[in-house]
Every structure is written in C-alpha cells, then in structure tokens.
Amino acid sequence: MSSWYGRAVTPMAAKSKSWSIVFPTDYMNIQNEEQLRHIEKFTDDLAKFLDTEVQRISISQRWKETTTTNQSMDDYMSWVSRASL
C-alpha cells in the first residue's frame, strides 16, 4: 500500500494505484454530529479526488484480532510509553 507524505500526488499515482485512506473509527468519538459529518465528507471527497477508497477501521478491534499479548491495547500503550524512556 502506498502512502502520501505531502509529495506531489501525480508521481505517486503513476507508481501505484493501491492507495487508501485509513479512517480510525474508534478515535472519531465526536459528540458534535455536524462536525463528524464534515470530517466524513472531507474524507470521502479526498478519496474521490485521489481515486481511492476509505478504509474505516477500528484500531482496538484490529489489536484484539492480531495481538500476541494478553494485554489490552490501552494497557500495552501505557506500559510501552513508560518503558521506552
């Protein structure tokens, strides 16, 4: 999967069409419905402009499905942030 890091879109598009926009649904807990609609519309418009798709994923669900530890993602992230210092 290609990623776009602010470089020109055209050269990247010529190299690969396997783009996607990752939309982490569990970090979009927005109480303001209008704000959430604007974010989703912007994301959909960006995907249309880039001729790609939006992958709406739950990071916490992916963690549960793929982790090799018995820790929750929140516990692990709390531990790893302290252990890295």
Secondary structure by P-SEA (a helix, b strand, c coil): ccccccccaaaaaaacccbbbbbbccccccccaaaaaaaaaaaaaaaaaacbbbbbccaaaaaaacccccccaaaaaaaaaaaac
